[in-house]
Amino acid sequence: MIKINLHQMMLEYAAKKGDIVTIDEIAKSTGLGRNTLSRIKNNPYRSTNTDIINKLCQYFKCSIEDILIFEED
């Protein structure tokens, strides 16, 4: 099963930045909906599309392997 690692990415990015990273900040910077981001954060196994993953990678300045994690079922 593929897991979207949004919550962990937010924590790591906040630590690097030295400030809190909020769903609202990500939504504003990426153009993604706040509700979409909240659903992904609260249910990391939820299906999503590649456009969303692309925007998250751009925001966090990371590779896809940092956002998506494969876990055995």
GINORHU-V551876 format. One record per residue. RES is the residue in one letter. PHI is phi as a letter, one per 30 degrees, with the letter a starting at -180 (NA if undefined). OMEGA is omega in radians with two decimals (NA if undefined). BURIAL is b if it has 24 or more other C-alpha atoms within 12 Angstrom, else e. Layout:
res=RES phi=PHI omega=OMEGA burial=BURIAL
res=RES phi=PHI omega=OMEGA burial=BURIAL
This chain:
res=M phi=NA omega=3.13 burial=e
res=I phi=c omega=3.13 burial=e
res=K phi=c omega=3.06 burial=b
res=I phi=c omega=-2.96 burial=b
res=N phi=d omega=-3.04 burial=b
res=L phi=d omega=-3.10 burial=b
res=H phi=e omega=3.14 burial=b
res=Q phi=d omega=3.11 burial=e
res=M phi=d omega=3.11 burial=b
res=M phi=d omega=3.14 burial=b
res=L phi=d omega=-3.12 burial=e
res=E phi=d omega=-3.14 burial=e
res=Y phi=d omega=3.11 burial=b
res=A phi=d omega=3.13 burial=e
res=A phi=d omega=3.11 burial=e
res=K phi=d omega=-3.06 burial=e
res=K phi=d omega=-3.10 burial=e
res=G phi=i omega=-3.11 burial=e
res=D phi=a omega=3.13 burial=e
res=I phi=d omega=3.03 burial=e
res=V phi=c omega=-3.10 burial=b
res=T phi=c omega=3.05 burial=e
res=I phi=e omega=3.14 burial=b
res=D phi=d omega=3.13 burial=e
res=E phi=d omega=3.13 burial=e
res=I phi=d omega=3.14 burial=b
res=A phi=e omega=-3.12 burial=e
res=K phi=d omega=-3.10 burial=e
res=S phi=d omega=-3.04 burial=e
res=T phi=c omega=-3.05 burial=e
res=G phi=i omega=3.10 burial=e
res=L phi=d omega=3.13 burial=b
res=G phi=d omega=3.11 burial=e
res=R phi=e omega=3.14 burial=e
res=N phi=d omega=3.11 burial=e
res=T phi=d omega=-3.14 burial=b
res=L phi=d omega=3.11 burial=b
res=S phi=d omega=3.12 burial=e
res=R phi=d omega=3.13 burial=e
res=I phi=d omega=-3.13 burial=b
res=K phi=d omega=-3.09 burial=b
res=N phi=d omega=3.10 burial=e
res=N phi=b omega=-3.02 burial=e
res=P phi=d omega=3.12 burial=b
res=Y phi=c omega=-3.14 burial=e
res=R phi=d omega=3.11 burial=e
res=S phi=d omega=3.09 burial=e
res=T phi=b omega=-3.12 burial=e
res=N phi=c omega=-3.06 burial=e
res=T phi=d omega=3.09 burial=e
res=D phi=d omega=3.12 burial=e
res=I phi=d omega=3.12 burial=b
res=I phi=d omega=3.12 burial=b
res=N phi=e omega=-3.13 burial=e
res=K phi=d omega=3.10 burial=b
res=L phi=d omega=3.09 burial=b
res=C phi=d omega=3.11 burial=b
res=Q phi=d omega=-3.13 burial=e
res=Y phi=d omega=-3.09 burial=b
res=F phi=d omega=-3.11 burial=b
res=K phi=h omega=-3.07 burial=e
res=C phi=b omega=3.08 burial=e
res=S phi=c omega=-3.10 burial=e
res=I phi=d omega=3.13 burial=b
res=E phi=d omega=3.10 burial=e
res=D phi=d omega=-3.08 burial=b
res=I phi=c omega=-3.08 burial=b
res=L phi=c omega=3.14 burial=b
res=I phi=b omega=3.08 burial=e
res=F phi=c omega=3.07 burial=e
res=E phi=b omega=3.10 burial=e
res=E phi=d omega=3.10 burial=e
res=D phi=d omega=NA burial=e
